Amino acid sequence: MELFKKRGILIVAAVLLVFAFVAYFGLPAGLRALGLHAPYKGQRYMLKDRTALIVCTSHDTLGEGGAKTGVFGSEFTAPYYEFTDGRMRVEVASIQGGPIPIEPISFNWFIKSEPDERYLSDPILQDKIAHSLRINEVDFTLYDIIYLAGGWGAAYDLGTSTVLGDKITQAYRAGKVVGGVCHGPLGLLLALDEKGHPLVKGRRLTAVTDKQVRELGITQTPQHPERNLRAAGALFESSTAFRDMFANHVTVDGRLVTGQNQNAGHEVANKMIQAAGGTKR
């Protein structure tokens, strides 16, 4: 009887071990298959010795005393490595400068992407995130591409920063390519086009949907991309899935390139490079 009990314990332990193994390796693969950080299979472009600026939030909490938040990992890592692999020079800025807060859940083992893994072993990009430039002190017209990273923190400061709005206005009027993903396009709200009209008015663009905001249950932020961009006159587009975090959509309207959520970083970066005059690689 004692022998049977020991065998039973060993069998249960083995089953649990197999289950844990399958869950650890199978859950990330399953999420990728559903569309979360799916491998990018599109055309890649290069823009040798040209420059890109990635702009991130400086806000680190969901409301007063709320959970920690910031920029979503893949929304700066994927574009950064597409730009650098495309032989561009890349700098990183934020609303306040200095350390950029990163959304904690974005590096969870079952969510983090391949570019996130690169970042976690990349002291150069880590230093840029720890010592970001303050947007007030940056001349946006010196860059070929201005990319606005998303994450929940961006819902607090990108769309309300008059400095960022002015900087985007200057860059766009200088012929630069601008855009972003997820909550990042909120940073376009206060920008103006060459004629002094709101940059987003009458323009095709995308960003995180109201549906995704509701599904994730994070509705307390002061701005929601779909709602606020539509209110500003944008021709908002998006795709959907049984949960919008698995959807992906990218729009290109001249020199304005936007992506729906965290799944769009690779494609948006490459279409920005293409719009800036890049060549296939």
VENCOR-V63284 format. One record per pair of residues at least 4 apart in sequence whose ideal C-beta (glycine too) atoms are under 8 Angstrom apart, sorted by sequence separation. I is the first residue (numbers start at 1). J is the second residue. If there is no record, write none. Layout:
i={I & I}
j={J & J}
This chain:
i={1 & 2 & 3 & 4 & 5 & 6 & 7 & 8 & 9 & 10 & 11 & 12 & 13 & 14 & 15 & 16 & 17 & 18 & 19 & 20 & 21 & 22 & 23 & 25 & 26 & 27 & 28 & 29 & 30 & 32 & 61 & 62 & 71 & 72 & 73 & 74 & 75 & 76 & 77 & 78 & 79 & 80 & 81 & 82 & 84 & 93 & 94 & 102 & 104 & 107 & 108 & 112 & 113 & 114 & 115 & 116 & 117 & 118 & 122 & 123 & 124 & 125 & 126 & 127 & 128 & 133 & 134 & 150 & 153 & 154 & 155 & 156 & 157 & 161 & 162 & 163 & 164 & 165 & 166 & 167 & 168 & 169 & 170 & 172 & 180 & 181 & 187 & 192 & 193 & 197 & 199 & 208 & 209 & 210 & 211 & 212 & 223 & 224 & 225 & 226 & 227 & 228 & 230 & 240 & 241 & 242 & 252 & 253 & 259 & 260 & 264 & 265 & 266 & 267 & 268 & 269 & 270 & 271 & 272 & 274 & 31 & 32 & 33 & 61 & 62 & 71 & 83 & 102 & 106 & 107 & 112 & 133 & 149 & 154 & 171 & 179 & 180 & 192 & 193 & 200 & 208 & 213 & 214 & 219 & 223 & 229 & 241 & 251 & 252 & 259 & 273 & 31 & 32 & 61 & 62 & 84 & 94 & 105 & 106 & 119 & 140 & 148 & 158 & 172 & 179 & 192 & 193 & 213 & 230 & 238 & 241 & 251 & 259 & 32 & 61 & 62 & 83 & 118 & 119 & 171 & 180 & 191 & 192 & 229 & 240 & 250 & 251 & 60 & 61 & 92 & 180 & 191 & 239 & 250 & 259 & 270 & 60 & 107 & 189 & 191 & 238 & 239 & 250 & 259 & 59 & 60 & 80 & 106 & 148 & 168 & 178 & 226 & 239 & 249 & 250 & 258 & 59 & 188 & 189 & 213 & 238 & 248 & 249 & 257 & 80 & 188 & 226 & 237 & 248 & 57 & 107 & 178 & 213 & 247 & 248 & 56 & 57 & 210 & 237 & 247 & 250 & 257 & 56 & 185 & 248 & 249 & 257 & 76 & 208 & 209 & 210 & 244 & 245 & 247 & 248 & 188 & 208 & 209 & 210 & 244 & 245 & 246 & 250 & 207 & 208 & 250 & 257 & 168 & 172 & 207 & 248 & 252 & 56 & 168 & 173 & 185 & 255 & 146 & 172 & 173 & 185 & 186 & 239 & 250 & 254 & 54 & 146 & 165 & 168 & 169 & 172 & 185 & 207 & 238 & 164 & 168 & 169 & 184 & 252 & 165 & 166 & 183 & 205 & 54 & 146 & 158 & 165 & 166 & 182 & 183 & 54 & 135 & 158 & 161 & 164 & 165 & 181 & 182 & 52 & 102 & 136 & 140 & 159 & 165 & 172 & 180 & 135 & 140 & 143 & 154 & 155 & 158 & 159 & 162 & 215 & 54 & 71 & 73 & 100 & 135 & 138 & 141 & 154 & 158 & 161 & 200 & 205 & 207 & 209 & 211 & 215 & 216 & 70 & 71 & 72 & 73 & 99 & 100 & 140 & 141 & 146 & 148 & 150 & 153 & 154 & 159 & 160 & 169 & 204 & 205 & 206 & 215 & 52 & 70 & 71 & 72 & 99 & 140 & 145 & 146 & 147 & 148 & 149 & 150 & 151 & 152 & 155 & 159 & 168 & 201 & 202 & 203 & 204 & 205 & 206 & 209 & 212 & 69 & 70 & 71 & 74 & 98 & 99 & 100 & 135 & 144 & 145 & 146 & 147 & 148 & 149 & 150 & 151 & 154 & 200 & 201 & 202 & 203 & 205 & 206 & 212 & 68 & 70 & 73 & 92 & 98 & 99 & 141 & 143 & 144 & 145 & 146 & 147 & 148 & 149 & 150 & 154 & 200 & 201 & 202 & 204 & 211 & 212 & 69 & 72 & 73 & 81 & 98 & 150 & 198 & 200 & 68 & 69 & 78 & 80 & 97 & 141 & 149 & 150 & 198 & 209 & 212 & 52 & 54 & 56 & 58 & 59 & 68 & 77 & 92 & 97 & 98 & 140 & 148 & 208 & 37 & 51 & 52 & 53 & 54 & 55 & 56 & 57 & 58 & 78 & 81 & 91 & 92 & 97 & 147 & 148 & 186 & 44 & 49 & 50 & 51 & 52 & 53 & 54 & 55 & 56 & 57 & 58 & 74 & 77 & 90 & 94 & 96 & 97 & 148 & 209 & 46 & 47 & 48 & 49 & 50 & 51 & 52 & 53 & 54 & 55 & 56 & 58 & 73 & 74 & 77 & 80 & 93 & 94 & 95 & 97 & 148 & 186 & 189 & 46 & 47 & 48 & 49 & 51 & 53 & 55 & 58 & 73 & 92 & 93 & 94 & 95 & 97 & 148 & 183 & 185 & 189 & 44 & 45 & 46 & 47 & 60 & 74 & 77 & 92 & 93 & 94 & 188 & 44 & 46 & 58 & 59 & 74 & 77 & 91 & 93 & 183 & 186 & 57 & 58 & 73 & 182 & 186 & 189 & 206 & 56 & 57 & 185 & 206 & 80 & 93 & 106 & 206 & 73 & 205 & 91 & 204 & 77 & 103 & 204 & 205 & 102 & 103 & 204 & 212 & 103 & 203 & 205 & 207 & 209 & 91 & 101 & 204 & 206 & 207 & 208 & 209 & 76 & 203 & 205 & 206 & 207 & 208 & 206 & 88 & 88 & 150 & 199 & 150 & 83 & 95 & 160 & 95 & 160 & 83 & 159 & 156 & 95 & 152 & 155 & 156 & 155 & 156 & 79 & 95 & 155 & 188 & 95 & 152 & 155 & 159 & 79 & 155 & 56 & 76 & 185 & 37 & 75 & 184 & 36 & 75 & 37 & 56 & 75 & 37 & 72 & 178 & 179 & 181 & 182 & 71 & 72 & 177 & 178 & 179 & 180 & 181 & 182 & 31 & 71 & 72 & 176 & 177 & 178 & 179 & 180 & 181 & 182 & 31 & 55 & 71 & 72 & 175 & 177 & 179 & 181 & 182 & 28 & 70 & 181 & 28 & 69 & 70 & 71 & 182 & 27 & 28 & 69 & 70 & 71 & 172 & 181 & 69 & 181 & 24 & 53 & 53 & 181 & 180 & 179 & 53 & 62 & 51 & 52 & 55 & 51 & 52 & 53 & 55 & 57 & 51 & 52 & 53 & 54 & 55 & 56 & 60 & 179 & 50 & 51 & 52 & 53 & 55 & 57 & 59 & 50 & 52 & 54 & 56 & 58 & 59 & 177 & 57 & 47 & 56 & 57 & 59 & 56 & 59 & 177 & 57 & 58 & 177 & 57 & 176 & 57 & 79 & 55 & 75 & 75 & 55 & 75 & 72 & 150 & 150 & 147 & 147 & 55 & 147 & 145 & 145 & 55 & 145 & 55 & 144 & 144 & 115 & 66 & 62 & 106 & 63 & 62 & 63 & 62 & 82 & 86 & 82 & 86 & 88 & 79 & 83 & 75 & 78 & 79 & 82 & 86 & 74 & 77 & 78 & 82 & 76 & 79 & 72 & 75 & 79 & 83 & 74 & 78 & 82 & 86 & 79 & 86 & 35 & 34 & 36 & 36 & 38 & 35 & 34 & 35 & 35 & 52 & 42 & 37 & 38 & 42 & 45 & 36 & 37 & 40 & 44 & 47 & 50 & 36 & 40 & 43 & 46 & 35 & 42 & 45 & 45 & 47 & 40 & 47 & 43 & 47 & 46 & 47 & 45 & 46 & 45 & 46 & 45 & 46 & 44 & 45 & 43 & 44}
j={5 & 6 & 7 & 8 & 9 & 10 & 11 & 12 & 13 & 14 & 15 & 16 & 17 & 18 & 19 & 20 & 21 & 22 & 23 & 24 & 25 & 26 & 27 & 29 & 30 & 31 & 32 & 33 & 34 & 36 & 65 & 66 & 75 & 76 & 77 & 78 & 79 & 80 & 81 & 82 & 83 & 84 & 85 & 86 & 88 & 97 & 98 & 106 & 108 & 111 & 112 & 116 & 117 & 118 & 119 & 120 & 121 & 122 & 126 & 127 & 128 & 129 & 130 & 131 & 132 & 137 & 138 & 154 & 157 & 158 & 159 & 160 & 161 & 165 & 166 & 167 & 168 & 169 & 170 & 171 & 172 & 173 & 174 & 176 & 184 & 185 & 191 & 196 & 197 & 201 & 203 & 212 & 213 & 214 & 215 & 216 & 227 & 228 & 229 & 230 & 231 & 232 & 234 & 244 & 245 & 246 & 256 & 257 & 263 & 264 & 268 & 269 & 270 & 271 & 272 & 273 & 274 & 275 & 276 & 278 & 36 & 37 & 38 & 66 & 67 & 76 & 88 & 107 & 111 & 112 & 117 & 138 & 154 & 159 & 176 & 184 & 185 & 197 & 198 & 205 & 213 & 218 & 219 & 224 & 228 & 234 & 246 & 256 & 257 & 264 & 278 & 37 & 38 & 67 & 68 & 90 & 100 & 111 & 112 & 125 & 146 & 154 & 164 & 178 & 185 & 198 & 199 & 219 & 236 & 244 & 247 & 257 & 265 & 39 & 68 & 69 & 90 & 125 & 126 & 178 & 187 & 198 & 199 & 236 & 247 & 257 & 258 & 68 & 69 & 100 & 188 & 199 & 247 & 258 & 267 & 278 & 69 & 116 & 198 & 200 & 247 & 248 & 259 & 268 & 69 & 70 & 90 & 116 & 158 & 178 & 188 & 236 & 249 & 259 & 260 & 268 & 70 & 199 & 200 & 224 & 249 & 259 & 260 & 268 & 92 & 200 & 238 & 249 & 260 & 70 & 120 & 191 & 226 & 260 & 261 & 70 & 71 & 224 & 251 & 261 & 264 & 271 & 71 & 200 & 263 & 264 & 272 & 92 & 224 & 225 & 226 & 260 & 261 & 263 & 264 & 205 & 225 & 226 & 227 & 261 & 262 & 263 & 267 & 225 & 226 & 268 & 275 & 187 & 191 & 226 & 267 & 271 & 76 & 188 & 193 & 205 & 275 & 167 & 193 & 194 & 206 & 207 & 260 & 271 & 275 & 76 & 168 & 187 & 190 & 191 & 194 & 207 & 229 & 260 & 187 & 191 & 192 & 207 & 275 & 189 & 190 & 207 & 229 & 79 & 171 & 183 & 190 & 191 & 207 & 208 & 80 & 161 & 184 & 187 & 190 & 191 & 207 & 208 & 79 & 129 & 163 & 167 & 186 & 192 & 199 & 207 & 163 & 168 & 171 & 182 & 183 & 186 & 187 & 190 & 243 & 83 & 100 & 102 & 129 & 164 & 167 & 170 & 183 & 187 & 190 & 229 & 234 & 236 & 238 & 240 & 244 & 245 & 100 & 101 & 102 & 103 & 129 & 130 & 170 & 171 & 176 & 178 & 180 & 183 & 184 & 189 & 190 & 199 & 234 & 235 & 236 & 245 & 83 & 101 & 102 & 103 & 130 & 171 & 176 & 177 & 178 & 179 & 180 & 181 & 182 & 183 & 186 & 190 & 199 & 232 & 233 & 234 & 235 & 236 & 237 & 240 & 243 & 101 & 102 & 103 & 106 & 130 & 131 & 132 & 167 & 176 & 177 & 178 & 179 & 180 & 181 & 182 & 183 & 186 & 232 & 233 & 234 & 235 & 237 & 238 & 244 & 101 & 103 & 106 & 125 & 131 & 132 & 174 & 176 & 177 & 178 & 179 & 180 & 181 & 182 & 183 & 187 & 233 & 234 & 235 & 237 & 244 & 245 & 103 & 106 & 107 & 115 & 132 & 184 & 232 & 234 & 103 & 104 & 113 & 115 & 132 & 176 & 184 & 185 & 233 & 244 & 247 & 88 & 90 & 92 & 94 & 95 & 104 & 113 & 128 & 133 & 134 & 176 & 184 & 244 & 74 & 88 & 89 & 90 & 91 & 92 & 93 & 94 & 95 & 115 & 118 & 128 & 129 & 134 & 184 & 185 & 223 & 82 & 87 & 88 & 89 & 90 & 91 & 92 & 93 & 94 & 95 & 96 & 112 & 115 & 128 & 132 & 134 & 135 & 186 & 247 & 85 & 86 & 87 & 88 & 89 & 90 & 91 & 92 & 93 & 94 & 95 & 97 & 112 & 113 & 116 & 119 & 132 & 133 & 134 & 136 & 187 & 225 & 228 & 86 & 87 & 88 & 89 & 91 & 93 & 95 & 98 & 113 & 132 & 133 & 134 & 135 & 137 & 188 & 223 & 225 & 229 & 85 & 86 & 87 & 88 & 101 & 115 & 118 & 133 & 134 & 135 & 229 & 86 & 88 & 100 & 101 & 116 & 119 & 133 & 135 & 225 & 228 & 100 & 101 & 116 & 225 & 229 & 232 & 249 & 100 & 101 & 229 & 250 & 125 & 138 & 151 & 251 & 119 & 251 & 138 & 251 & 125 & 151 & 252 & 253 & 151 & 152 & 253 & 261 & 153 & 253 & 256 & 258 & 260 & 143 & 153 & 256 & 258 & 259 & 260 & 261 & 129 & 256 & 258 & 259 & 260 & 261 & 260 & 144 & 145 & 207 & 256 & 208 & 145 & 157 & 222 & 158 & 223 & 147 & 223 & 221 & 161 & 218 & 221 & 222 & 222 & 223 & 147 & 163 & 223 & 256 & 164 & 221 & 224 & 228 & 149 & 225 & 129 & 149 & 258 & 111 & 149 & 258 & 111 & 150 & 113 & 132 & 151 & 114 & 149 & 255 & 256 & 258 & 259 & 149 & 150 & 255 & 256 & 257 & 258 & 259 & 260 & 110 & 150 & 151 & 255 & 256 & 257 & 258 & 259 & 260 & 261 & 111 & 135 & 151 & 152 & 255 & 257 & 259 & 261 & 262 & 109 & 151 & 262 & 110 & 151 & 152 & 153 & 264 & 110 & 111 & 152 & 153 & 154 & 255 & 264 & 153 & 265 & 109 & 138 & 140 & 268 & 268 & 268 & 143 & 152 & 142 & 143 & 146 & 143 & 144 & 145 & 147 & 149 & 144 & 145 & 146 & 147 & 148 & 149 & 153 & 272 & 144 & 145 & 146 & 147 & 149 & 151 & 153 & 145 & 147 & 149 & 151 & 153 & 154 & 272 & 153 & 144 & 153 & 154 & 156 & 154 & 157 & 275 & 156 & 157 & 276 & 157 & 276 & 158 & 181 & 158 & 181 & 182 & 164 & 184 & 182 & 261 & 262 & 268 & 269 & 180 & 272 & 272 & 273 & 184 & 276 & 187 & 276 & 277 & 265 & 220 & 218 & 262 & 220 & 220 & 221 & 221 & 265 & 269 & 266 & 270 & 273 & 265 & 269 & 262 & 265 & 266 & 269 & 273 & 262 & 265 & 266 & 270 & 265 & 268 & 262 & 265 & 269 & 273 & 265 & 269 & 273 & 278 & 272 & 281 & 241 & 241 & 245 & 246 & 248 & 246 & 246 & 247 & 248 & 272 & 266 & 262 & 263 & 267 & 270 & 262 & 263 & 266 & 270 & 273 & 276 & 263 & 267 & 270 & 273 & 263 & 270 & 273 & 274 & 276 & 270 & 277 & 274 & 278 & 278 & 279 & 278 & 279 & 279 & 280 & 280 & 281 & 280 & 281 & 280 & 281}
